[in-house]
Amino acid sequence: MKAQTIKYLWVALAVAMILENRYVVGQDELRHDYFVYVTCESADEVDVVRFDGVRAVVVHRIPVGFRSTEIEGPHGITLSPDGKYWFLTMAHGIPFGQVYKFSTENNRRLGQVELGLFPATMQISVATGLLHVVNFNLHGDREPSSVSIVDPVEMAEVARIQTGVMPHGSRFSPDGRHHYSAAMMSDTLYEIDALDFEVKRTLKISPKHHHTAHDKLPKGHHKHMAMPTWVQIHPALPRAYVALNGSDEVVEVDLEEWKVRRRFATSEGPYNVEITPEGTRMVVTYKKSGSTGVWDLATGTELVRISHSRQVPHGIAITPDSRYAFVTVEGKGSQPGAVELLDLVHLKRITLVDVAQQASGIAFWKMQLTDR
C-alpha cells in the first residue's frame, strides 16, 4: 500500500468520532448549531442561515444594496479569521466593483473600498492579515485581469497583481504564505507569494485531451478549454484541487513538484470545490447537471452524486467537524435561491431552506453549543 494512501487512512480513522458528530461528556451528547452567511446576487441581500442538525432556517436577512437604481450583485463572501467581521464583494459597479466590511455582531457596514471590474472570490491570509480579492472582469475584452490586495483594517487597496484572463477561486495555503487563483480563460493556475506580492509560479492546466490555450481569446471561444473556475488547497498536504468547468474534470496539483498528479472525471460543469477539514473527502458542485458529488480522496472515487431541488448549484461551505456541507443553489428565473444541507457521513441530502434569488457565495461563520 502506498505511503500516501496509508496517511489518508490514518487521518480518516483519527476523525471517525468527528464524522459521527458525537462529543460525549459523561452521559451527555453535545450538540451544535451551525451558521453560514449566504450571498443572494439578484436580490442585493445576504442571508444568515442556522442549521441545528435537522432543520435549516434563515435567521437574518441583510439588505446590502446601496444604489436604488440597479442590482449591485453581492457575489463573494469571507470572514476574518477571528470571526468578528465579514467581507462582501459587490461585483457590479460604475464601472468598478466594491468590497464592503461588516460586523458579525450587528451586521452593520463598517467600510468599503473600490477595486477592479467584477471583484469575486476572496480570502484573508493568516500570515499577513491581508485580504486577497480576484477581479474576475466578466465584461469587456478578454484580457489579463488581477488580484487586489486589501488592508482589511483601513479598507484600502495596497497592491494589485496582474494574473490571467478572468481569475477566480482566491484561496491560501493553510499557513497563509501562498495565494492561489485560477484564470478561467487562460487555463492557468497562479501562485502568489503573500509576503512579497509577486507571482512566483504559473501552471498551464490543460484538459485531458491536450490543446494549446492562449491568453487572449475572442468571446465565445470556449471549445477544448479547461476553463478552471475554482482552486482549493488541501488542509494538511501540499495539494491543490482545481475545478475544470470546460472539460468536466477536477485536477489534483502537486504543489511541491508543481504538476498535475491526478484527474477526477466529474459530472457536467464542475464549479466549486471544497475539501473536508480532516482532509479525506472532496465536495464538488456540478453547475450544469444540477448536482453535487462527494469524493473519497484516498481512492479517487465518487461516493455519491446528489441531485438538488433546482438548477445551478454554486458554492460550498463545510462545517469544521467535517460532518455537513452547505451548498447554495441559484435557481432559475423567478425561483428563490436555496441552501441545501448534505450529510457527509450518510451521504445524503437532509434538508433545505429557501433564500433570496440567485444564492451564490457562502462562508461558514461558527458552531455554537446548544442545550437541546
C-alpha positions in Angstrom: 0.0 0.0 0.0 1.4 3.4 -0.9 2.5 5.7 1.9 0.1 8.4 0.7 -2.9 6.1 0.9 -1.8 4.9 4.4 -1.6 8.6 5.5 -5.2 9.2 4.3 -6.5 6.1 6.0 -4.9 7.1 9.3 -6.4 10.6 9.1 -9.8 9.0 8.4 -9.5 6.7 11.4 -8.4 9.6 13.7 -11.5 11.6 12.9 -14.1 8.9 13.0 -15.7 10.3 16.1 -15.9 13.7 14.5 -17.6 12.3 11.4 -20.2 10.8 13.7 -20.7 14.2 15.3 -20.6 12.7 18.8 -18.8 14.6 21.5 -19.5 12.7 24.7 -19.2 14.2 28.2 -20.3 11.6 30.8 -23.8 10.6 29.6 -24.5 13.8 27.6 -24.0 14.2 23.9 -23.1 17.8 23.0 -25.0 19.3 20.0 -24.2 22.3 17.9 -26.0 24.9 15.8 -24.1 25.8 12.6 -24.2 29.3 11.0 -23.4 30.4 7.5 -23.5 33.7 5.5 -25.0 33.4 2.0 -25.0 36.0 -0.8 -28.1 36.4 -2.9 -26.8 38.0 -6.1 -30.0 39.0 -7.8 -31.6 40.4 -4.6 -28.8 42.5 -3.2 -29.2 40.6 0.0 -27.1 38.5 2.4 -28.9 35.8 4.5 -27.7 34.2 7.7 -28.7 30.5 7.9 -28.8 28.4 11.0 -28.8 24.6 10.9 -29.4 22.6 14.0 -28.7 19.1 12.6 -32.3 18.6 11.5 -33.7 21.9 10.2 -32.3 25.0 8.5 -33.8 28.5 8.9 -32.9 32.0 7.8 -32.3 34.0 11.0 -31.2 37.3 9.4 -31.9 38.9 6.0 -29.4 41.8 5.5 -30.0 44.3 2.6 -26.6 45.2 1.1 -27.5 47.2 -2.0 -26.8 50.9 -1.7 -27.9 52.1 -5.2 -31.6 52.2 -5.7 -31.5 52.1 -9.5 -29.6 48.9 -10.0 -28.7 45.4 -8.7 -25.2 45.6 -7.4 -24.6 41.9 -7.3 -23.2 40.6 -3.9 -21.1 37.7 -5.1 -18.2 36.6 -2.9 -18.1 36.5 0.9 -15.5 35.6 3.5 -15.0 36.1 7.3 -12.0 37.4 9.2 -10.0 34.6 10.9 -11.3 35.8 14.3 -14.9 35.7 13.1 -15.6 39.3 14.1 -16.0 40.7 10.5 -17.4 39.6 7.2 -16.4 40.9 3.8 -18.6 41.1 0.7 -17.7 41.7 -2.9 -20.3 43.8 -4.8 -19.5 42.7 -8.4 -21.4 45.3 -10.4 -20.2 48.9 -10.4 -19.9 52.1 -12.4 -17.8 50.6 -13.7 -15.7 49.1 -10.9 -16.9 46.9 -8.0 -16.5 47.2 -4.3 -15.6 45.2 -1.2 -17.7 46.0 1.9 -16.8 45.3 5.5 -19.4 44.3 8.1 -19.5 43.4 11.8 -20.8 39.9 12.7 -22.0 41.4 16.0 -24.8 43.5 14.4 -24.2 43.1 10.6 -23.6 46.9 10.2 -21.4 48.1 7.4 -18.1 49.5 8.6 -16.2 50.4 5.4 -15.7 49.9 1.8 -13.0 50.1 -1.0 -13.3 50.2 -4.8 -11.4 47.6 -6.7 -11.4 46.3 -10.3 -14.0 45.0 -12.7 -16.3 42.4 -11.1 -14.4 41.6 -7.8 -15.3 38.0 -6.9 -13.8 35.4 -4.6 -11.6 36.4 -1.7 -9.8 35.2 1.5 -7.7 36.7 4.3 -4.1 35.4 4.8 -3.5 34.2 8.3 0.2 35.1 7.8 -0.2 38.8 6.7 -3.8 39.6 7.7 -4.4 41.0 4.2 -7.4 40.3 2.1 -6.8 39.0 -1.5 -9.6 39.6 -4.0 -9.7 38.4 -7.6 -11.0 40.9 -10.1 -12.9 38.4 -12.4 -13.6 41.1 -15.1 -16.6 39.3 -16.6 -17.3 42.1 -19.0 -15.4 43.6 -21.9 -12.4 42.3 -23.8 -10.7 39.0 -22.8 -7.5 40.5 -21.4 -5.5 39.7 -18.3 -7.0 40.8 -15.0 -5.7 41.0 -11.5 -5.7 40.1 -7.8 -6.2 43.1 -5.4 -4.6 43.1 -2.0 -6.6 44.9 0.6 -5.8 46.1 4.2 -9.0 45.0 5.9 -8.4 47.3 8.9 -8.1 50.5 6.8 -10.1 49.1 3.9 -7.5 50.3 1.4 -6.1 48.6 -1.6 -2.3 48.3 -1.1 -1.3 46.4 -4.2 -2.7 44.9 -7.5 -1.1 42.0 -9.2 -1.7 41.1 -12.8 -2.5 37.4 -13.4 -4.7 35.9 -16.2 -8.0 36.3 -18.0 -11.0 36.0 -15.7 -9.3 34.9 -12.4 -11.5 33.1 -9.8 -11.2 30.9 -6.7 -9.0 33.0 -4.4 -7.5 30.7 -1.8 -4.5 30.5 0.5 -2.3 27.7 1.7 -3.0 26.8 5.3 -0.1 28.8 6.6 -1.2 31.9 4.6 2.1 32.2 2.8 1.0 31.4 -0.7 -2.1 32.5 -2.6 -3.7 30.6 -5.4 -6.2 31.5 -8.1 -7.2 30.0 -11.5 -7.7 32.1 -14.6 -10.7 30.7 -16.3 -10.0 31.9 -19.8 -6.2 31.4 -19.6 -6.3 27.8 -18.4 -3.7 28.7 -15.8 -3.1 28.3 -12.1 -1.3 31.2 -10.4 0.8 31.1 -7.2 1.4 34.5 -5.5 3.9 34.9 -2.6 1.8 36.6 0.1 4.9 38.3 1.6 6.4 40.0 -1.4 3.3 40.3 -3.6 4.8 38.6 -6.7 3.6 35.8 -8.9 6.1 33.0 -8.2 4.8 30.2 -10.4 2.2 29.5 -13.1 0.9 26.2 -14.3 -1.0 25.6 -17.6 -4.0 23.4 -16.8 -4.9 21.5 -19.9 -7.9 19.2 -20.4 -7.3 15.5 -20.6 -7.2 15.9 -24.3 -4.4 18.4 -24.6 -4.7 21.7 -26.5 -3.0 25.0 -26.8 -4.6 27.8 -24.8 -3.9 31.5 -25.4 -4.1 34.4 -23.0 -6.3 36.4 -25.4 -9.3 34.7 -27.0 -12.4 36.1 -28.7 -15.7 35.9 -26.8 -17.4 32.6 -27.2 -14.1 30.7 -28.0 -14.5 28.0 -25.3 -14.1 24.8 -27.2 -11.4 22.5 -25.9 -10.6 24.7 -22.9 -10.2 23.6 -19.4 -11.9 26.8 -18.0 -10.8 26.4 -14.4 -13.3 28.1 -12.1 -12.1 27.3 -8.6 -9.0 26.2 -6.7 -9.0 24.7 -3.2 -5.9 23.8 -1.1 -5.7 20.7 1.0 -5.7 21.4 4.8 -2.7 19.2 5.5 -1.0 18.1 2.3 0.8 20.1 -0.5 -2.1 19.6 -2.9 -4.4 21.9 -4.8 -7.7 20.9 -6.4 -8.8 22.8 -9.4 -12.3 22.6 -11.0 -12.2 22.5 -14.8 -15.6 23.7 -15.8 -15.0 23.3 -19.5 -13.6 19.8 -19.6 -15.7 18.2 -16.7 -12.7 17.3 -14.5 -11.1 18.2 -11.2 -7.4 18.0 -11.2 -5.1 17.4 -8.2 -2.0 19.5 -8.4 1.2 18.5 -6.5 2.4 21.9 -5.1 5.9 20.6 -4.4 6.5 19.2 -7.9 4.2 21.8 -9.5 2.4 19.4 -11.8 -1.0 17.7 -12.2 -0.9 14.5 -10.2 -4.4 13.0 -10.7 -7.5 13.7 -12.7 -11.1 13.1 -11.5 -13.7 12.7 -14.3 -16.8 14.5 -13.0 -20.4 15.3 -14.0 -21.0 18.3 -16.2 -19.7 21.7 -15.3 -17.7 21.3 -12.0 -17.7 24.8 -10.5 -16.7 24.9 -6.8 -14.6 22.5 -4.8 -14.1 22.1 -1.0 -12.0 19.7 1.0 -13.3 18.5 4.4 -11.2 19.9 7.3 -10.0 16.4 8.2 -8.7 16.1 4.6 -10.3 12.8 3.4 -13.2 13.9 1.2 -13.8 16.4 -1.6 -17.1 18.0 -2.4 -17.8 19.4 -5.9 -20.8 21.3 -7.3 -21.7 20.5 -10.8 -23.3 23.7 -12.2 -24.6 22.3 -15.5 -26.1 19.0 -14.2 -27.7 20.4 -11.1 -25.9 18.0 -8.7 -23.1 17.8 -6.2 -20.5 15.0 -5.8 -18.8 13.7 -2.7 -15.4 12.1 -3.4 -13.1 9.8 -1.4 -9.6 11.3 -1.9 -7.7 8.2 -1.0 -9.2 6.1 -3.7 -10.2 8.9 -6.1 -13.8 7.6 -6.4 -17.0 9.5 -6.3 -19.0 8.1 -3.3 -22.3 9.7 -4.2 -23.8 12.2 -6.6 -26.7 14.1 -5.0 -29.4 15.9 -7.1 -30.6 19.3 -6.0 -34.1 20.8 -5.7 -33.5 23.2 -8.5 -30.8 24.1 -11.1 -27.4 25.7 -10.8 -25.6 24.6 -7.6 -22.9 27.1 -6.8 -21.0 27.4 -3.5 -20.0 25.1 -0.7 -19.2 25.5 3.0 -18.2 22.5 5.1 -18.6 22.5 8.8 -15.3 22.4 10.9 -16.3 18.9 12.2 -16.4 17.6 8.6 -20.0 16.5 9.2 -22.1 18.6 6.9 -21.8 20.6 3.7 -23.9 23.6 3.0 -24.5 24.1 -0.8 -26.0 27.2 -2.4 -28.3 26.6 -5.4 -29.1 29.7 -7.6 -32.3 28.5 -9.2 -33.6 29.9 -12.5 -36.0 32.7 -13.5 -38.2 33.7 -10.6 -37.3 30.8 -8.4 -35.8 31.6 -5.0 -32.3 30.5 -4.2 -31.7 27.7 -1.7 -29.2 26.4 0.8 -29.2 22.6 0.9 -27.7 20.5 3.7 -25.7 17.4 2.8 -24.8 14.8 5.4 -21.2 13.8 4.6 -21.3 10.7 6.8 -24.5 9.1 5.5 -24.0 10.7 2.0 -27.5 12.1 1.5 -29.4 15.4 1.4 -31.0 16.2 4.8 -33.0 19.4 4.3 -33.1 22.8 2.5 -34.2 26.3 3.1 -35.2 28.9 0.6 -33.3 32.2 0.5 -33.4 35.2 -1.8 -32.8 34.9 -5.6 -29.5 33.6 -7.0 -27.8 32.2 -3.9 -24.1 32.1 -4.8 -21.3 32.9 -2.4 -21.3 31.2 1.1 -19.0 31.4 4.1 -19.1 29.4 7.3 -19.4 31.6 10.4 -19.5 29.5 13.6 -20.5 26.4 15.5 -22.4 27.1 18.7 -23.2 24.6 21.5 -26.8 24.2 22.3 -28.6 22.7 25.3 -31.0 20.5 23.3 
